[in-house]
């Protein structure tokens, strides 16, 4: 046989968790034609990759992204592809663009996901040629996709399209029978089109953008039990997944979601993926309460998983523009005001500052941000004298000012030109090890494509592998490399029932080649890069080119030495992966 590509001499991992081995892979017509311990005939093969000393593994699966807007103008999605992600899921957190138009999409995505609203509106209005889920899939398939895509349909998307954004975000309004029936039809149509399930949201600090319904919570948060039962029934009967975010201010909602996954009285379990298992710095004990939940309910007949980001959750902010301020009243008040002059006037007001100080000093109750301005480093500012210091330190140096006043003073003086960072969760390496190995936890939650100025976890999979390798070198392993790769690939493909995550004979040739010696500090360094389709907005990214010598999608090379090749975004390599379709079986039958 003449192969299109040969990858020779690498340490091969098949994605199942089985032992790795030195093997040679022959790729033909977009699939793995052979995995052999013997050398392959290179005659006529146009590309031979020498992978000696390197790892050859299935492309990573990213289960939580917000690329729904970016994919329309930039379908190559190179920021994920360059780090070995070959399959990713759209439609997280109840948000998708299957049914809503541009303005509604702008209001839903703009503030929650920190994607500039005007660009959301433009992209959706320019590209919208679809009216239902199947047409949406056809649109995606018409694009020169870089990675493979799978998708959730968003509950807020369906609710807004059915009820209108105003009615969908009012507590006193419930969907009529016909509206409930329409949402259930939308969900059924999406599952028929191959969507992996539905995403919903109960988290109350995700706020709507725009003017009409500004600062109301997402439409999905207003749904009552009857509405959700009808939708969950459909998911349960089709064995598709519910991705959900509980209301952190009401911890009982976690229990409700977990118990709802159980297959009571002979029913099938409801596949449930809950956001998220995080070692929150503000409430460090809570992770030890969260972890056992999955184990307990799964023993009772559930199919429940937490989503988890396997790296320290470090965030950056320009001034006060950061979603964590949405979780308390005074922070949300400032973010509610769009005009800078009015916002500045609010931050000067002493009564407002008094309220902010009270919110800041309140250390009780569920929260995400630790509310400690001594644990918030200024990394850039026109006033160089404050760079490298915390807001608390600046307050001390300015006559013992309260940290809140020091923060607000600097934001008033410099606006978004003052940039700072803090770590809000996943700060304890030993806890991260336990989470990464926990069978009740799925590794993912990158939020790729969102919070463009605030965070960058595009290379989360590489960072987990670094953590695993470092522990092995130190003689303190917490999981094998094979297990870690399975968690990042095949385990996710199987659970979401999509054809992804494996690298065996007959599998689609979605491959990442990694140099383990370059899984180093470069994975954690800071970088920015402009997003052309968002007016060249400079976003946070990751750059660790030496760690990823090659990535292939459907047998075509999309990354060379860490850089996307010229075909990315120009020629189609990825496809829409419909749930429950096994392409290996299709190929074998043909």
C-alpha positions in Angstrom: 0.0 0.0 0.0 1.1 3.6 -0.7 0.3 5.8 2.3 -0.5 9.4 2.2 1.4 10.0 5.5 3.6 7.8 7.7 4.3 8.7 11.3 7.2 6.5 12.4 8.9 5.5 15.6 6.7 7.4 18.0 5.3 6.3 21.3 1.7 5.5 20.3 -1.3 5.9 22.5 -4.7 4.7 21.2 -7.0 6.7 23.5 -8.4 3.7 25.3 -6.0 3.8 28.3 -4.2 0.7 27.1 -0.4 0.5 27.3 1.5 2.6 24.9 4.1 1.2 22.5 6.6 2.3 19.9 4.7 2.0 16.6 4.6 3.2 13.0 1.3 4.6 11.7 0.3 4.6 8.0 -2.5 7.0 7.0 -4.5 6.6 3.9 -7.7 8.5 2.8 -8.0 10.3 6.1 -7.9 7.2 8.3 -5.4 5.1 10.1 -4.8 2.3 7.7 -2.2 0.4 9.8 -0.5 0.5 13.2 2.6 -1.6 13.0 5.6 -2.5 15.1 7.4 -3.1 11.8 8.8 -0.4 9.5 6.3 0.6 6.8 7.2 0.9 3.1 7.8 4.6 2.5 7.8 4.3 -1.3 5.6 7.0 -2.9 4.6 8.4 0.5 4.6 12.2 0.2 5.0 12.9 3.9 7.0 10.9 6.5 7.1 12.2 10.0 9.9 11.0 12.2 8.3 10.9 15.7 11.2 9.2 17.5 11.2 10.3 21.1 7.8 11.8 20.7 4.2 10.9 21.7 1.6 10.1 19.0 -1.9 10.2 20.3 -5.5 11.0 19.4 -6.4 14.6 19.0 -7.8 16.1 22.2 -11.6 16.6 22.7 -12.6 20.0 24.2 -16.1 19.6 25.8 -16.8 23.2 26.7 -16.2 26.1 24.3 -18.0 29.2 23.2 -16.8 29.3 19.6 -20.4 29.6 18.3 -19.7 33.1 17.0 -16.1 32.9 16.0 -16.6 29.8 13.9 -18.8 31.8 11.5 -16.0 34.1 10.4 -13.0 32.0 11.4 -13.9 28.3 11.0 -10.3 27.2 11.2 -10.3 27.9 15.0 -6.5 27.8 15.0 -6.1 28.8 18.7 -7.4 25.4 19.7 -6.0 23.4 16.8 -2.4 24.5 17.4 -2.6 22.9 20.8 -3.8 19.5 19.6 -7.6 19.9 19.9 -9.1 18.2 16.9 -12.7 18.0 18.2 -14.7 20.5 20.2 -18.2 21.1 21.4 -20.3 24.3 20.7 -23.4 25.4 22.5 -22.4 25.5 26.2 -24.0 27.2 29.2 -27.5 27.4 27.5 -26.1 29.5 24.7 -26.2 28.7 21.0 -27.1 30.4 17.7 -29.3 27.7 16.3 -32.6 29.7 16.6 -32.0 33.3 17.7 -31.1 36.2 15.3 -28.2 38.6 15.6 -29.5 41.1 18.2 -30.7 38.4 20.6 -27.5 36.5 20.2 -25.6 39.7 21.0 -27.6 40.2 24.1 -27.1 36.5 25.2 -23.4 36.2 24.4 -22.0 39.7 24.8 -21.8 40.2 28.5 -21.9 36.6 29.8 -19.0 35.5 27.6 -17.3 38.8 27.1 -17.5 38.7 23.4 -18.0 42.2 21.9 -21.8 42.5 21.3 -21.6 44.4 18.0 -19.4 41.6 16.5 -21.8 39.0 17.7 -24.7 40.8 16.0 -22.8 41.4 12.8 -21.5 37.8 12.5 -24.9 36.1 13.1 -26.8 38.5 10.8 -24.3 38.2 8.0 -24.2 34.4 8.1 -27.6 33.3 9.2 -29.0 31.1 6.5 -30.6 28.5 8.8 -33.9 28.2 10.6 -33.6 24.9 12.4 -31.0 22.5 13.7 -30.5 20.5 10.6 -30.0 23.6 8.5 -27.5 24.9 11.1 -25.5 21.7 10.7 -25.6 22.0 7.0 -24.2 25.6 7.3 -21.4 24.4 9.5 -20.6 21.6 7.1 -20.3 24.2 4.3 -17.5 26.1 6.1 -13.8 25.3 5.8 -13.8 23.8 9.3 -10.4 23.3 11.0 -11.4 20.9 13.9 -14.4 18.6 14.1 -17.4 20.0 15.8 -20.2 18.6 17.9 -22.9 20.7 19.6 -25.4 21.2 22.4 -28.5 23.2 21.6 -28.8 26.0 24.2 -31.9 26.2 26.3 -31.7 30.1 26.4 -31.5 30.0 22.6 -34.7 28.0 22.3 -36.5 29.9 25.1 -35.6 33.3 23.5 -36.7 32.3 20.0 -39.9 30.8 21.3 -41.0 33.4 23.9 -39.1 36.5 23.0 -36.2 37.8 25.1 -38.3 40.1 27.3 -40.9 37.4 28.2 -38.2 34.8 28.5 -36.5 36.8 31.2 -39.5 37.6 33.5 -40.1 35.6 36.6 -43.8 35.8 36.4 -44.0 34.5 32.8 -44.2 30.8 32.1 -44.3 29.3 28.6 -47.7 28.5 27.3 -48.6 24.9 26.2 -47.8 25.7 22.6 -44.5 27.4 23.6 -43.5 24.4 25.7 -44.4 22.1 22.8 -42.3 24.2 20.4 -39.3 24.1 22.6 -39.7 20.3 22.9 -39.9 20.1 19.1 -36.8 22.2 18.8 -34.9 19.9 21.1 -36.1 16.8 19.3 -35.1 18.3 16.0 -31.6 19.1 17.3 -31.2 15.5 18.6 -32.4 14.2 15.2 -29.7 16.4 13.6 -27.1 14.7 15.8 -26.6 17.2 18.6 -25.1 15.6 21.7 -27.8 17.1 24.0 -28.9 20.4 25.5 -27.2 22.9 27.7 -29.0 24.8 30.5 -28.1 27.3 33.1 -29.2 28.2 36.7 -26.2 30.4 37.6 -27.5 33.8 38.6 -24.5 36.0 37.8 -24.6 35.4 34.1 -26.3 38.6 32.9 -27.9 39.7 29.6 -26.3 42.5 27.5 -27.9 45.2 25.4 -30.6 47.6 26.4 -34.0 45.8 26.3 -33.3 43.3 29.1 -29.9 44.4 30.4 -28.7 42.8 33.6 -31.4 40.2 33.8 -30.1 36.7 34.1 -30.1 34.3 31.2 -33.5 33.0 30.0 -32.7 29.4 31.1 -32.5 30.6 34.7 -36.2 31.4 34.7 -37.4 28.0 33.7 -39.6 26.2 36.3 -39.7 22.5 37.0 -42.5 21.6 34.6 -40.6 23.1 31.7 -37.4 21.4 32.5 -39.1 18.0 33.1 -40.5 18.0 29.6 -37.0 18.7 28.1 -35.2 16.3 30.4 -37.6 13.5 29.5 -36.7 13.8 25.8 -32.9 13.8 26.7 -33.4 10.8 28.9 -35.3 8.8 26.3 -32.7 9.5 23.6 -29.7 8.9 25.9 -28.3 12.4 25.2 -26.6 14.7 27.6 -27.7 17.6 29.7 -25.0 20.1 30.4 -26.1 22.3 33.3 -24.8 25.1 35.6 -26.4 25.1 39.1 -27.2 28.2 41.1 -24.2 28.6 43.3 -26.2 30.8 45.7 -28.6 27.9 46.3 -26.4 24.7 46.8 -29.5 22.5 46.9 -29.7 22.9 43.1 -26.6 20.8 42.9 -28.3 18.0 44.7 -31.4 18.3 42.5 -29.3 18.0 39.3 -27.4 15.1 40.7 -30.5 13.2 41.9 -32.2 14.0 38.6 -29.6 12.0 36.8 -30.7 8.8 38.5 -32.7 6.3 36.4 -35.6 6.1 38.9 -38.1 3.2 38.7 -36.5 1.5 35.7 -36.0 4.7 33.6 -32.8 5.3 31.8 -30.4 7.6 33.6 -30.1 11.2 32.4 -26.5 11.8 31.3 -25.6 15.0 33.2 -22.5 17.1 33.0 -22.5 19.8 35.7 -20.4 23.0 35.9 -18.0 22.7 37.6 -15.7 20.9 40.0 -13.3 23.6 41.0 -11.0 24.0 44.1 -12.4 27.5 44.9 -9.9 29.6 46.8 -12.7 31.5 48.6 -14.4 28.3 50.0 -11.7 25.6 49.9 -13.7 23.0 51.8 -16.5 22.8 49.1 -14.5 20.7 46.7 -14.4 17.9 49.3 -18.2 18.0 49.4 -18.6 18.1 45.6 -16.4 15.2 44.7 -18.4 12.4 46.6 -21.6 13.5 45.0 -20.9 11.9 41.6 -19.7 8.7 43.3 -22.8 8.4 45.4 -25.4 9.1 42.7 -23.7 7.0 40.1 -23.8 4.0 42.5 -27.6 4.7 42.7 -28.0 4.4 38.9 -27.1 7.9 37.7 -24.8 8.9 34.8 -23.4 12.1 36.4 -20.2 13.9 35.8 -18.6 17.2 36.9 -16.7 19.3 34.4 -13.3 20.4 35.5 -10.4 22.6 34.3 -7.2 20.7 35.2 -5.1 23.9 35.7 -5.0 26.9 38.0 -7.9 29.2 37.1 -6.0 32.4 36.6 -7.9 35.4 35.3 -6.9 38.9 34.1 -9.0 42.0 34.0 -8.9 45.5 32.4 -10.2 47.8 35.2 -13.5 46.5 36.5 -14.4 44.5 33.4 -14.5 41.0 34.7 -17.4 38.6 35.2 -16.6 37.8 38.8 -17.9 41.2 39.8 -21.4 40.1 38.6 -21.7 37.8 41.7 -22.4 40.7 44.2 -24.7 43.7 44.1 -22.2 46.6 43.9 -20.1 44.9 41.2 -23.1 44.1 39.1 -24.3 47.8 39.5 -21.1 49.0 37.9 -21.2 46.5 35.0 -24.8 47.4 34.4 -23.8 50.9 33.3 -22.4 50.9 29.8 -21.4 54.6 29.5 -18.0 55.4 31.0 -19.0 58.8 32.4 -21.9 57.4 34.3 -19.9 54.4 35.6 -17.2 56.8 36.8 -19.7 58.9 38.5 -21.1 55.9 40.3 -17.6 54.8 41.5 -16.9 58.2 42.9 -20.1 58.2 45.0 -19.3 57.5 48.7 -22.6 55.7 49.3 -21.7 53.3 46.4 -18.2 52.8 47.8 -19.7 52.0 51.2 -21.8 49.3 49.6 -18.9 47.9 47.7 -16.8 47.8 50.8 -19.6 45.9 52.6 -19.9 43.4 49.7 -16.2 43.0 49.7 -15.9 42.3 53.4 -18.8 39.8 53.4 -17.0 36.5 53.4 -20.0 34.2 53.9 -22.1 32.3 51.5 -21.3 30.7 48.1 -19.1 32.8 45.9 -16.4 32.4 43.2 -14.1 35.3 43.8 -12.1 35.3 47.1 -12.7 39.1 47.4 -9.1 39.8 48.5 -7.5 42.8 46.7 -4.2 41.8 48.4 -4.4 38.8 46.2 -4.7 40.8 42.9 -1.5 41.8 41.2 -1.3 44.8 38.9 0.5 43.7 35.7 0.2 46.9 33.6 -0.7 50.5 34.2 0.3 54.0 32.9 1.5 54.6 36.5 4.6 52.3 36.5 4.9 52.7 40.3 2.0 50.4 41.0 3.0 47.6 38.6 3.8 44.4 40.4 1.9 45.4 43.5 -1.5 44.4 44.7 -4.4 46.9 45.2 -4.1 46.2 48.9 -0.4 47.2 48.9 -1.2 50.4 46.9 -3.9 51.2 49.5 -1.4 50.7 52.3 1.1 53.0 50.6 -1.5 55.7 50.1 -2.2 56.4 53.7 -3.8 53.1 54.7 -6.7 53.3 52.2 -9.2 50.5 52.1 -8.3 48.0 49.3 -11.7 48.8 47.7 -11.0 52.5 47.6 -7.5 51.9 46.2 -9.0 49.7 43.5 -11.8 52.2 42.5 -9.3 55.1 42.6 -7.0 53.4 40.2 -9.9 52.3 37.9 -11.2 55.9 37.9 -7.7 57.2 37.1 -6.7 54.7 34.4 -9.9 53.0 33.3 -9.2 49.8 31.3 -5.5 50.7 31.0 -4.9 49.2 34.4 -4.6 45.4 34.0 -4.4 43.0 36.9 -4.6 39.3 37.6 -5.6 36.8 40.3 -6.1 33.1 40.7 -9.6 32.2 41.9 -9.5 28.4 41.9 -7.5 25.2 41.3 -4.5 26.7 43.2 -3.5 23.6 45.2 -1.5 21.1 43.1 -2.4 18.1 45.3 -6.1 18.7 45.0 -5.7 19.1 41.2 -4.2 15.7 41.1 -7.1 14.1 42.9 -9.6 15.8 40.7 -7.8 14.8 37.5 -8.0 11.2 38.4 -11.5 11.2 39.8 -13.9 9.0 37.6 -16.8 11.3 38.4 -15.1 14.2 36.8 -14.7 15.1 33.1 -11.6 17.0 32.1 -12.4 20.1 30.0 -14.2 23.4 30.6 -11.7 25.5 28.6 -14.2 28.2 27.7 -12.3 28.6 24.5 -13.6 31.5 22.4 -15.0 33.5 25.3 -13.6 35.9 27.9 -11.1 37.0 25.3 -9.3 39.5 27.6 -9.7 37.5 30.8 -8.3 34.0 30.4 -6.6 31.5 28.1 -6.9 27.8 28.6 -6.6 26.6 25.0 -3.7 24.3 26.0 -5.4 22.8 29.1 -4.7 19.3 27.8 -1.0 19.9 27.4 -0.8 21.4 30.8 -2.4 18.3 32.4 0.1 16.1 30.6 2.9 18.2 31.9 1.5 17.8 35.4 1.3 14.0 35.0 4.8 13.8 33.5 6.4 16.0 36.2 4.9 13.8 38.9 6.3 10.7 37.2 9.8 12.2 36.9 9.6 13.2 40.6 8.7 9.6 41.5 5.2 10.6 42.8 2.8 9.6 40.0 -0.9 10.1 40.5 -2.0 8.6 37.2 -0.3 7.1 34.1 0.2 9.0 30.9 -2.1 6.5 29.2 -4.8 7.2 31.7 -4.4 11.0 31.3 -4.6 10.7 27.5 -7.7 8.5 27.8 -9.3 11.1 30.0 -8.6 13.8 27.4 -9.7 11.8 24.4 -11.5 8.5 24.2 -13.4 8.8 27.5 -15.0 12.0 26.3 -15.8 10.7 22.9 -17.5 7.7 24.4 -19.5 9.6 27.0 -20.8 12.2 24.5 -21.4 9.4 22.0 -19.4 11.0 19.2 -16.8 9.5 16.9 -13.7 11.0 18.4 -10.9 10.3 20.8 -9.3 7.1 19.5 -6.4 6.2 17.3 -6.7 2.6 16.2 -6.7 1.0 12.8 -9.8 2.3 11.0 -10.2 5.4 13.1 -10.2 8.9 11.5 -6.7 10.2 11.5 -7.1 13.0 14.0 -3.6 13.0 15.5 -1.4 15.1 17.7 2.3 14.6 18.0 3.9 15.9 21.2 7.5 16.4 22.2 7.4 15.5 25.9 10.6 17.2 26.6 9.0 20.5 25.7 6.1 20.2 28.1 7.7 22.9 30.1 7.1 26.4 31.6 6.3 27.8 28.2 2.8 26.2 28.6 2.1 28.7 31.4 3.5 31.9 29.9 1.4 34.9 28.9 0.7 35.9 25.3 -1.8 38.0 23.3 -2.9 37.8 19.7 -5.4 39.9 17.7 -8.8 38.4 16.6 -9.3 39.7 13.1 -13.1 39.0 13.0 -13.5 41.0 16.2 -11.9 44.2 15.0 -8.4 42.9 15.9 -9.2 42.8 19.5 -6.1 41.6 21.4 -7.0 38.4 23.2 -5.2 36.2 25.6 -3.8 33.0 24.0 -1.3 30.3 24.7 2.0 29.8 22.8 4.0 26.6 23.2 4.9 25.8 19.6 7.8 23.5 20.3 5.6 21.1 22.3 3.4 20.3 19.3 5.4 19.4 16.2 2.4 18.2 14.3 -1.4 17.9 14.3 -3.4 16.0 11.7 -7.2 16.2 11.2 -8.7 13.6 8.9 -5.2 12.8 7.8 -4.3 16.3 6.7 -1.5 18.2 8.4 -3.0 21.3 10.1 -0.1 22.2 12.4 3.7 22.1 11.7 6.1 22.9 14.5 3.3 24.6 16.5 2.1 26.8 13.7 -1.2 26.3 11.8 -0.5 25.4 8.2 -1.9 27.4 5.3 -4.9 25.1 4.8 -6.4 25.9 8.2 -9.5 28.0 7.7 -9.2 27.7 3.9 -9.7 24.1 3.2 -12.1 21.9 5.1 -10.5 19.3 7.3 -13.0 18.9 10.1 -16.7 17.9 10.0 -19.8 18.0 12.2 -19.8 14.8 14.3 -23.4 13.6 14.8 -24.0 11.8 18.0 -24.4 8.0 17.8 -22.7 7.7 14.4 -19.7 5.4 14.3 -17.7 6.1 11.2 -15.5 3.0 11.8 -18.5 0.8 11.4 -19.6 2.6 8.3 -16.2 2.3 6.8 -16.0 -1.4 7.7 -19.4 -2.1 6.1 -18.5 -0.3 2.9 
